[in-house]
Amino acid sequence: MDRHPANKTRLPALIVTAVPVAALGVVSGAGLGMRALIVVPVAIALGLAVGALVAGAVSASEPGGAASPQAGPGSPHSFGVRALLTRAAHEVRPALDEVDVLVDVAPPRLRTVGDPECLHRAVTELLEQAARRSPPGGLVTLAARSAPSGVRLEVLDEGRGDCGSGLVVAPRIVGRHGGVLRTERARPRGCRVVVDLPGV
């Protein structure tokens, strides 16, 4: 497997740009009567500099390049909501004492935009807090639906309805994503945390 696929695009772009620019510099300098010992090194340096700029721009425009929205952690991009919620539920489950988690996403291909790692931390905190509020044998429902704002997440527990404490990370992350988080008492019992996020 090629660990540096961008180099396949960068090197040809560098050569194709640098050689003509350097040659043009040499011809122009000679036409002006400049000495070859001065013209050639300057022309080569100029050609390499311009070639590097063009190669970098070409590489960044390729899928997976430096300018690609999916270039790495922390980059906002579009991703599936089901994968986000399923991963959070799977990672939190060992810490849940006698509490089950139900993941319910509709439509199944629902997507949102943002930093999936940050949103993963937010969802994890919401699940952990919901589990703490839940009685043994309780169920925490983690649902996602399409909404006018984009995507609506809901975390519903079966506790006594004490919804206002314990959340530290999630509200900040949701706010940074242009979303809104609110808590409310559920009926007939429990707490509902509602998160509205941008859609695709």
Backbone as CSV, one residue per row, in Angstrom:
resi,resn,N_x,N_y,N_z,CA_x,CA_y,CA_z,C_x,C_y,C_z
1,MET,0.836,-1.185,0.000,0.000,0.000,0.000,0.872,1.237,0.000
2,ASP,0.563,2.233,-0.851,1.343,3.457,-0.934,0.965,4.373,0.216
3,ARG,1.927,4.643,1.102,1.630,5.496,2.251,1.678,6.972,1.897
4,HIS,2.173,7.338,0.717,2.265,8.731,0.314,1.677,8.903,-1.084
5,PRO,0.359,8.694,-1.238,-0.243,8.761,-2.574,-0.153,10.140,-3.181
6,ALA,-0.064,11.195,-2.353,-0.024,12.548,-2.900,1.255,12.783,-3.698
7,ASN,2.344,12.044,-3.361,3.608,12.224,-4.071,3.496,11.853,-5.539
8,LYS,2.588,10.939,-5.884,2.413,10.533,-7.272,1.946,11.706,-8.127
9,THR,1.187,12.613,-7.530,0.715,13.786,-8.242,1.699,14.934,-8.125
10,ARG,2.339,15.079,-6.970,3.191,16.231,-6.693,4.453,16.249,-7.551
11,LEU,5.137,15.097,-7.693,6.415,15.060,-8.410,6.267,15.413,-9.888
12,PRO,5.318,14.805,-10.617,5.161,15.202,-12.017,4.815,16.680,-12.176
13,ALA,3.963,17.203,-11.290,3.596,18.622,-11.380,4.807,19.507,-11.137
14,LEU,5.668,19.089,-10.207,6.889,19.849,-9.922,7.800,19.891,-11.149
15,ILE,8.008,18.719,-11.773,8.908,18.642,-12.929,8.352,19.421,-14.115
16,VAL,7.060,19.201,-14.409,6.443,19.839,-15.575,6.464,21.355,-15.452
17,THR,6.368,21.862,-14.221,6.375,23.319,-14.033,7.785,23.874,-13.921
18,ALA,8.647,23.203,-13.146,9.978,23.750,-12.855,10.868,23.833,-14.094
19,VAL,10.837,22.805,-14.941,11.744,22.772,-16.096,11.475,23.931,-17.067
20,PRO,10.219,24.141,-17.508,9.988,25.270,-18.429,10.293,26.626,-17.796
21,VAL,9.944,26.792,-16.499,10.206,28.077,-15.857,11.712,28.343,-15.780
22,ALA,12.485,27.310,-15.405,13.945,27.470,-15.329,14.528,27.765,-16.718
23,ALA,14.061,27.055,-17.720,14.562,27.272,-19.090,14.241,28.682,-19.565
24,LEU,13.030,29.138,-19.271,12.642,30.490,-19.662,13.519,31.530,-18.969
25,GLY,13.844,31.245,-17.688,14.713,32.162,-16.958,16.103,32.241,-17.574
26,VAL,16.638,31.097,-17.975,17.977,31.070,-18.592,17.968,31.836,-19.911
27,VAL,16.957,31.577,-20.762,16.872,32.245,-22.059,16.704,33.752,-21.885
28,SER,15.846,34.142,-20.942,15.614,35.570,-20.721,16.870,36.254,-20.225
29,GLY,17.569,35.615,-19.290,18.793,36.203,-18.766,19.865,36.336,-19.834
30,ALA,19.982,35.282,-20.650,20.983,35.330,-21.731,20.639,36.420,-22.727
31,GLY,19.347,36.587,-23.010,18.931,37.627,-23.952,19.233,39.021,-23.436
32,LEU,19.285,39.162,-22.122,19.599,40.460,-21.535,21.098,40.659,-21.349
33,GLY,21.879,39.665,-21.759,23.331,39.781,-21.678,23.892,39.448,-20.306
34,MET,23.132,38.748,-19.454,23.616,38.402,-18.120,24.526,37.184,-18.199
35,ARG,25.454,37.092,-17.293,26.409,35.980,-17.281,25.713,34.687,-16.858
36,ALA,26.115,33.566,-17.493,25.508,32.260,-17.237,25.673,31.818,-15.793
37,LEU,26.815,32.152,-15.158,27.047,31.746,-13.769,26.038,32.364,-12.809
38,ILE,25.476,33.485,-13.210,24.461,34.136,-12.373,23.061,33.680,-12.780
39,VAL,22.831,33.614,-14.086,21.490,33.323,-14.596,21.026,31.912,-14.247
40,VAL,21.885,30.910,-14.477,21.457,29.506,-14.337,21.006,29.175,-12.906
41,PRO,21.800,29.476,-11.858,21.330,29.140,-10.502,20.037,29.853,-10.120
42,VAL,19.929,31.132,-10.511,18.708,31.889,-10.190,17.500,31.300,-10.917
43,ALA,17.674,30.945,-12.187,16.570,30.384,-12.973,16.118,29.036,-12.403
44,ILE,17.097,28.210,-11.999,16.750,26.902,-11.431,15.998,27.084,-10.113
45,ALA,16.480,27.989,-9.265,15.812,28.239,-7.976,14.400,28.749,-8.193
46,LEU,14.232,29.666,-9.156,12.900,30.186,-9.461,11.987,29.087,-9.986
47,GLY,12.520,28.248,-10.873,11.723,27.151,-11.418,11.261,26.182,-10.349
48,LEU,12.162,25.834,-9.411,11.798,24.920,-8.331,10.762,25.537,-7.403
49,ALA,10.902,26.835,-7.127,9.951,27.504,-6.238,8.550,27.519,-6.845
50,VAL,8.473,27.908,-8.125,7.167,27.937,-8.792,6.601,26.524,-8.921
51,GLY,7.480,25.564,-9.253,7.033,24.175,-9.376,6.484,23.630,-8.070
52,ALA,7.146,23.980,-6.955,6.672,23.517,-5.643,5.304,24.088,-5.323
53,LEU,5.077,25.362,-5.660,3.763,25.968,-5.413,2.668,25.277,-6.223
54,VAL,2.952,25.039,-7.502,1.963,24.381,-8.357,1.718,22.951,-7.888
55,ALA,2.796,22.244,-7.547,2.647,20.854,-7.087,1.827,20.787,-5.815
56,GLY,2.060,21.717,-4.899,1.279,21.738,-3.660,-0.185,21.999,-3.909
57,ALA,-0.482,22.910,-4.844,-1.876,23.211,-5.164,-2.562,22.022,-5.814
58,VAL,-1.848,21.340,-6.714,-2.426,20.157,-7.372,-2.686,19.060,-6.359
59,SER,-1.726,18.827,-5.458,-1.879,17.782,-4.447,-3.034,18.069,-3.514
60,ALA,-3.191,19.348,-3.125,-4.260,19.714,-2.192,-5.629,19.551,-2.816
61,SER,-5.710,19.696,-4.154,-7.007,19.585,-4.811,-7.426,18.146,-5.038
62,GLU,-6.508,17.198,-4.857,-6.846,15.788,-5.041,-7.647,15.277,-3.855
63,PRO,-8.560,14.288,-4.036,-9.271,13.683,-2.912,-8.277,13.127,-1.912
64,GLY,-8.463,13.484,-0.628,-7.544,13.016,0.403,-6.340,13.898,0.547
65,GLY,-6.201,14.983,-0.290,-5.066,15.891,-0.194,-5.215,16.822,0.978
66,ALA,-4.248,17.767,1.077,-4.203,18.621,2.255,-5.444,19.473,2.397
67,ALA,-6.086,19.832,1.287,-7.260,20.683,1.384,-8.550,19.891,1.435
68,SER,-8.465,18.568,1.407,-9.656,17.737,1.452,-10.328,17.878,2.803
69,PRO,-11.682,17.992,2.875,-12.361,18.146,4.155,-12.236,16.923,5.033
70,GLN,-11.785,15.784,4.491,-11.627,14.602,5.308,-10.157,14.295,5.548
71,ALA,-9.338,15.348,5.588,-7.897,15.146,5.645,-7.427,14.573,6.961
72,GLY,-8.124,14.773,8.038,-7.631,14.244,9.300,-8.547,14.591,10.451
73,PRO,-8.174,14.157,11.687,-8.984,14.457,12.859,-9.110,15.951,13.037
74,GLY,-10.277,16.379,13.451,-10.501,17.788,13.684,-11.031,18.528,12.474
75,SER,-11.068,17.873,11.302,-11.560,18.514,10.096,-13.069,18.338,10.007
76,PRO,-13.828,19.429,9.891,-15.270,19.279,9.742,-15.616,18.676,8.382
77,HIS,-16.461,17.692,8.374,-16.935,17.121,7.123,-18.227,16.365,7.364
78,SER,-18.812,15.878,6.283,-20.072,15.146,6.362,-19.812,13.695,6.771
79,PHE,-20.652,13.172,7.654,-20.491,11.774,8.074,-21.831,11.224,8.535
80,GLY,-21.921,9.894,8.592,-23.160,9.226,8.962,-23.437,9.299,10.453
81,VAL,-24.691,9.610,10.791,-25.086,9.730,12.204,-25.161,8.356,12.865
82,ARG,-25.637,7.352,12.129,-25.753,6.018,12.725,-24.401,5.503,13.215
83,ALA,-23.361,5.679,12.409,-22.030,5.225,12.808,-21.563,5.946,14.070
84,LEU,-21.834,7.252,14.155,-21.451,8.032,15.327,-22.124,7.496,16.583
85,LEU,-23.437,7.299,16.524,-24.183,6.867,17.709,-23.859,5.427,18.091
86,THR,-23.717,4.564,17.090,-23.414,3.155,17.371,-22.053,3.016,18.037
87,ARG,-21.076,3.764,17.550,-19.740,3.714,18.158,-19.781,4.194,19.607
88,ALA,-20.475,5.307,19.857,-20.559,5.835,21.226,-21.243,4.828,22.151
89,ALA,-22.336,4.230,21.691,-23.046,3.254,22.516,-22.180,2.040,22.807
90,HIS,-21.422,1.601,21.801,-20.562,0.429,21.978,-19.452,0.706,22.989
91,GLU,-18.852,1.899,22.917,-17.739,2.205,23.812,-18.192,2.472,25.240
92,VAL,-19.402,2.996,25.403,-19.891,3.313,26.745,-20.487,2.091,27.432
93,ARG,-20.950,1.122,26.645,-21.702,-0.006,27.212,-20.998,-0.719,28.376
94,PRO,-19.676,-0.986,28.310,-19.042,-1.683,29.440,-19.147,-0.927,30.767
95,ALA,-19.281,0.404,30.690,-19.361,1.197,31.924,-20.789,1.330,32.437
96,LEU,-21.768,0.857,31.678,-23.160,0.973,32.091,-23.537,-0.196,32.976
97,ASP,-23.935,0.089,34.177,-24.270,-0.956,35.147,-25.752,-1.308,35.048
98,GLU,-26.033,-2.444,34.425,-27.408,-2.954,34.310,-28.329,-1.990,33.562
99,VAL,-27.774,-1.250,32.616,-28.579,-0.339,31.797,-28.324,-0.668,30.330
100,ASP,-29.393,-0.811,29.561,-29.273,-1.104,28.137,-29.369,0.193,27.324
101,VAL,-28.781,0.158,26.115,-28.835,1.299,25.207,-29.464,0.853,23.893
102,LEU,-30.452,1.612,23.440,-31.104,1.367,22.156,-30.747,2.506,21.216
103,VAL,-30.158,2.171,20.064,-29.836,3.169,19.041,-30.899,3.107,17.954
104,ASP,-31.515,4.247,17.678,-32.621,4.313,16.725,-32.403,5.505,15.791
105,VAL,-32.038,5.230,14.529,-31.737,6.293,13.566,-32.648,6.137,12.353
106,ALA,-33.326,7.216,11.973,-34.185,7.188,10.785,-34.164,8.567,10.126
107,PRO,-33.935,8.583,8.810,-33.614,7.452,7.933,-32.214,6.909,8.230
108,PRO,-31.970,5.652,7.850,-30.687,5.022,8.186,-29.465,5.761,7.651
109,ARG,-29.611,6.472,6.521,-28.472,7.173,5.918,-28.383,8.641,6.356
110,LEU,-29.001,8.968,7.450,-28.978,10.336,7.976,-27.533,10.798,8.198
111,ARG,-27.243,12.038,7.771,-25.881,12.562,7.877,-25.884,13.943,8.517
112,THR,-24.762,14.308,9.119,-24.572,15.628,9.665,-23.182,16.128,9.270
113,VAL,-22.869,17.358,9.651,-21.595,17.964,9.295,-20.891,18.430,10.563
114,GLY,-19.596,18.142,10.671,-18.843,18.595,11.829,-17.607,17.752,12.046
115,ASP,-17.096,17.821,13.253,-15.935,17.031,13.655,-16.446,15.788,14.377
116,PRO,-16.370,14.613,13.742,-16.959,13.415,14.350,-16.325,13.036,15.679
117,GLU,-15.032,13.317,15.871,-14.388,12.966,17.138,-14.924,13.823,18.275
118,CYS,-15.099,15.122,18.020,-15.664,15.999,19.046,-17.105,15.599,19.367
119,LEU,-17.897,15.365,18.327,-19.286,14.973,18.564,-19.377,13.619,19.247
120,HIS,-18.412,12.750,18.977,-18.370,11.464,19.678,-18.209,11.686,21.185
121,ARG,-17.324,12.603,21.571,-17.144,12.899,22.998,-18.430,13.452,23.610
122,ALA,-19.121,14.296,22.853,-20.372,14.871,23.359,-21.425,13.786,23.575
123,VAL,-21.595,12.910,22.586,-22.597,11.844,22.696,-22.240,10.886,23.828
124,THR,-20.957,10.605,23.974,-20.513,9.726,25.057,-20.885,10.309,26.411
125,GLU,-20.665,11.608,26.596,-21.032,12.231,27.870,-22.539,12.168,28.104
126,LEU,-23.316,12.421,27.053,-24.773,12.350,27.195,-25.224,10.959,27.612
127,LEU,-24.616,9.930,27.007,-24.974,8.550,27.364,-24.583,8.220,28.798
128,GLU,-23.391,8.619,29.187,-22.928,8.327,30.547,-23.836,8.977,31.586
129,GLN,-24.217,10.229,31.352,-25.094,10.929,32.295,-26.480,10.288,32.330
130,ALA,-26.991,9.896,31.171,-28.301,9.245,31.122,-28.268,7.917,31.873
131,ALA,-27.165,7.182,31.731,-27.034,5.894,32.427,-26.985,6.091,33.936
132,ARG,-26.308,7.158,34.394,-26.239,7.421,35.838,-27.615,7.747,36.414
133,ARG,-28.446,8.392,35.614,-29.785,8.749,36.093,-30.751,7.576,36.045
134,SER,-30.395,6.518,35.314,-31.319,5.413,35.072,-31.283,4.384,36.194
135,PRO,-32.420,3.756,36.483,-32.454,2.687,37.493,-31.884,1.395,36.918
136,PRO,-31.457,0.457,37.762,-31.008,-0.853,37.266,-32.094,-1.488,36.393
137,GLY,-31.673,-2.047,35.285,-32.635,-2.629,34.362,-33.281,-1.604,33.443
138,GLY,-32.859,-0.348,33.553,-33.445,0.711,32.740,-32.919,0.700,31.310
139,LEU,-33.529,1.528,30.479,-33.172,1.614,29.069,-32.875,3.074,28.718
140,VAL,-31.762,3.287,28.067,-31.433,4.602,27.518,-31.618,4.525,26.002
141,THR,-32.438,5.407,25.467,-32.689,5.433,24.032,-31.914,6.581,23.409
142,LEU,-31.125,6.240,22.403,-30.325,7.223,21.672,-30.888,7.275,20.256
143,ALA,-31.645,8.337,19.968,-32.369,8.414,18.700,-31.889,9.588,17.867
144,ALA,-32.041,9.468,16.551,-31.701,10.552,15.628,-32.748,10.591,14.525
145,ARG,-33.189,11.794,14.213,-34.185,11.985,13.172,-33.820,13.193,12.326
146,SER,-34.340,13.214,11.112,-34.215,14.393,10.275,-35.105,15.481,10.854
147,ALA,-34.612,16.737,10.855,-35.356,17.850,11.431,-35.181,19.066,10.544
148,PRO,-36.045,20.093,10.704,-35.908,21.302,9.891,-34.524,21.928,9.987
149,SER,-33.900,21.836,11.161,-32.564,22.416,11.339,-31.481,21.546,10.725
150,GLY,-31.788,20.287,10.481,-30.814,19.344,9.947,-30.991,17.975,10.564
151,VAL,-30.420,17.796,11.773,-30.494,16.513,12.472,-30.854,16.777,13.930
152,ARG,-31.757,15.982,14.457,-32.103,16.079,15.882,-31.733,14.777,16.588
153,LEU,-30.875,14.889,17.593,-30.532,13.757,18.450,-31.326,13.861,19.743
154,GLU,-31.760,12.713,20.255,-32.441,12.681,21.543,-31.869,11.554,22.384
155,VAL,-31.561,11.874,23.637,-31.110,10.864,24.596,-32.160,10.828,25.700
156,LEU,-32.843,9.717,25.806,-33.962,9.568,26.732,-33.635,8.499,27.765
157,ASP,-33.748,8.850,29.045,-33.513,7.858,30.097,-34.807,7.603,30.867
158,GLU,-34.752,6.682,31.841,-35.931,6.324,32.625,-35.730,6.668,34.104
159,GLY,-34.954,7.715,34.346,-34.689,8.124,35.724,-35.809,8.953,36.316
160,ARG,-35.465,9.762,37.327,-36.469,10.530,38.056,-36.706,11.915,37.463
161,GLY,-36.042,12.225,36.376,-36.303,13.496,35.711,-35.388,14.626,36.121
162,ASP,-34.282,14.316,36.807,-33.317,15.355,37.176,-32.369,15.575,35.996
163,CYS,-32.670,16.566,35.164,-31.973,16.715,33.883,-30.913,17.805,33.865
164,GLY,-30.853,18.636,34.860,-30.092,19.869,34.716,-28.638,19.830,35.119
165,SER,-28.115,18.705,35.575,-26.734,18.715,36.082,-25.880,17.663,35.391
166,GLY,-24.556,17.867,35.488,-23.619,16.838,35.034,-23.041,17.035,33.659
167,LEU,-23.666,17.847,32.811,-23.158,18.018,31.449,-22.131,19.147,31.420
168,VAL,-20.924,18.821,30.985,-19.840,19.807,30.930,-19.340,19.977,29.503
169,VAL,-18.992,18.853,28.872,-18.370,18.880,27.551,-19.394,19.058,26.435
170,ALA,-20.489,18.328,26.509,-21.456,18.280,25.411,-21.998,19.649,25.011
171,PRO,-22.439,20.512,25.946,-22.994,21.807,25.511,-21.986,22.659,24.744
172,ARG,-20.716,22.630,25.165,-19.696,23.423,24.468,-19.467,22.893,23.056
173,ILE,-19.372,21.567,22.914,-19.123,20.973,21.594,-20.295,21.239,20.664
174,VAL,-21.507,21.060,21.159,-22.694,21.297,20.336,-22.738,22.757,19.891
175,GLY,-22.432,23.681,20.797,-22.422,25.096,20.444,-21.405,25.424,19.377
176,ARG,-20.216,24.816,19.477,-19.184,25.062,18.465,-19.594,24.540,17.091
177,HIS,-20.498,23.584,17.058,-20.963,23.027,15.787,-22.190,23.768,15.258
178,GLY,-22.531,24.876,15.881,-23.698,25.630,15.434,-24.997,24.982,15.837
179,GLY,-24.954,24.100,16.840,-26.148,23.402,17.292,-26.686,23.964,18.594
180,VAL,-27.778,23.367,19.039,-28.449,23.788,20.276,-28.738,22.545,21.106
181,LEU,-28.456,22.623,22.419,-28.734,21.515,23.334,-29.708,22.002,24.400
182,ARG,-30.717,21.204,24.667,-31.647,21.537,25.751,-32.064,20.259,26.473
183,THR,-32.482,20.418,27.706,-32.944,19.274,28.488,-34.378,19.521,28.935
184,GLU,-35.130,18.435,29.086,-36.526,18.546,29.522,-36.948,17.252,30.193
185,ARG,-37.944,17.360,31.039,-38.502,16.158,31.674,-39.300,15.373,30.645
186,ALA,-39.154,14.063,30.704,-39.884,13.196,29.783,-41.149,12.678,30.459
187,ARG,-42.053,12.179,29.681,-43.293,11.594,30.200,-43.349,10.123,29.820
188,PRO,-43.725,9.243,30.742,-44.206,9.508,32.098,-43.091,9.743,33.109
189,ARG,-41.848,9.404,32.732,-40.740,9.617,33.669,-39.457,9.769,32.872
190,GLY,-38.422,10.227,33.553,-37.122,10.299,32.915,-36.776,11.693,32.426
191,CYS,-35.654,11.746,31.730,-35.120,12.996,31.219,-34.842,12.829,29.721
192,ARG,-35.102,13.890,28.975,-34.823,13.893,27.542,-33.826,15.016,27.252
193,VAL,-32.700,14.667,26.621,-31.761,15.671,26.153,-31.892,15.751,24.643
194,VAL,-32.174,16.956,24.146,-32.393,17.163,22.718,-31.252,17.996,22.144
195,VAL,-30.657,17.504,21.070,-29.548,18.198,20.415,-29.913,18.408,18.949
196,ASP,-29.963,19.653,18.526,-30.212,19.985,17.126,-28.890,20.350,16.476
197,LEU,-28.548,19.653,15.392,-27.295,19.856,14.673,-27.579,20.189,13.212
198,PRO,-26.619,20.839,12.546,-26.795,21.094,11.108,-26.838,19.779,10.330
199,GLY,-27.577,19.772,9.249,-27.616,18.619,8.364,-26.748,18.840,7.142
200,VAL,-26.833,17.922,6.193,-26.044,17.993,4.964,-26.856,18.706,3.901
